[in-house]
Amino acid sequence: MLTFDAATGEHQSSFDIRQQGFIVVLVDTFRRLHFGNFAGLFSKIIYSIAGFMPVILALTGGYLWLSRRNKRAKKRVSRALATSQLIRQLHLRCSCRY
């Protein structure tokens, strides 16, 4: 890696990973893993798919939760409707006797 001054274009430093010690090489492998540069385009595609997995899981989980919540709400409404109809029928039966 070469470093130049942005204003003057003057060479500032050089860095060759092949001439460094074990620790620096080890840290550089983590950089390559982080950016997906160790296996070319294939690894970047796999990393992209793995990166989208939390988003996909959140969206599908939210969809399942909403659909389940709506089913429960419909059951509650139908149960309340059935109860109110039953109360109305009982009320009509009782009021007819008097």
N, C-alpha and C positions, 0 to 999 in steps of 0.2 A: 504494500500500500504506500502510495506517495502522497505527501501533503504539500500543498502550495499555498502561498499567500494570495488571497482573493484580490487584493488591491494592486499588488505589484507583479504577481505571477512568479515570484521568487520561490525556488525550492526550499522547503523548510525541513522535512524529514522523510526518511524511508523506513519501511517496516516489512520484513520478509518473514512470514510464518514458518518457513522451512528452516530458518536459522534460530528459532526460539526453543526454549526448554519445554519440558513435558506439561507443566501447568498451563502455560500460554496456549499450547496446542490443544489441550483438553478444553479450555474455555472457548477456543475457536470452534471446536466441534459442537458445543452447545449453541453457538451462534448459527451454525449451519443447520442444526436441527430446528431451531426456532423459526428460521425463514424458509425451511423446506428445501434447501439447496443440496441436500445430500443424494437425492435420487432423481433429479431432473423434474420434468413436468408432471410425471406420474405422482410423485410425492406431494407436489403442490395441489393437485386435484384431490388426492386423498385428504390432505390437511383441510382443504376448503369444505369438503363434504363433512368432515368431522367438526369443523367450526360451525356449520349450519345446523348440526344436530340439536343443540340446546334450543335454538329458535323453533325448529320443527316440533320438538317435544313440548315446548310451551304452547304453541298454537294448537296442536292436537289435544293436549291436556285441557286447555281452555274450552275447546269445542265440546269435548266429552262432558266437562263440568256443566257448561251451559245447557246442553241437551238433557242431561240428567235433571238439572234444576227445573227446566221447563216441564218435563214429564211429571215431576213431583207437584209443581204448581197446578197443572191440569188436573191431577188426581185430587188435590185439595179443593179445587173449584167444583169439580163434579161431585165430590163428597158433600160439600156445603150445599150444592144445589139439591142433591137427593135429600139431605136432611131438611132443608127448607120446604121441599115438596111434601115430605112426610109430616112435618109440623102443620102445614096448611091443610092436609087431608084430615089429620086428627082434629084440628080446630073446626073444620067444616062438619065433621061427624058430631062433635060435641055441641055445636051451635044448632044443629038441626033438631036435636032432641028437645030443646027448650022452646 
